[in-house]
């Protein structure tokens, strides 16, 4: 899987968030987009995965040397961010059942295993609205970690996690080597394993 950006730029009104960015991101490698708050990390991530349109340049996607259209790339991506909304009226089990109607469970795992793997076994039948912020973040990350998709995108992945949750994150992220991993962060412990760093700002 590849994401190829050529002279990519994004602006809002007359303000350029970034310009002239050139990348070839590919499966089996991990990339960190780093920089201070407000530097455009999240905007670049959303542009690279086709969530928002770019203003100039070219963006293309390849899988096994075949082009994938921008309208279809969402099928290849799993995403976890602090601004990602969960359906809070669902119980954990209902949310897992719903999510995995659209994505397959990662090979080697089953849907019934996931609450335990997320350290949420005792909350299987609890509504998401009663989860703590840390539990919600672990759920968002778990949906991404255990979905079968070649591109894993995480923005500020340890937001709201305590030290135990951060150790859980580190253990899970170490098992994602075959994917194209893209992380937006300004905390080194979230991305210290990444082979390439792309600095914003």
Secondary structure by P-SEA (a helix, b strand, c coil): cbbbbccbbbbccccccccbbbbbbbccbbbbbcccccccaaaaaaaaacccccccccccccccccccccccccccbbbbcccccccccccaaaaaaaaaaaccccccccccccccccccccccccccccccaaaaaaaaaaaaaaccccbbbbccccccccaaaaaaaaaaaaaccccbbbbbcccccccccccbbbbcc
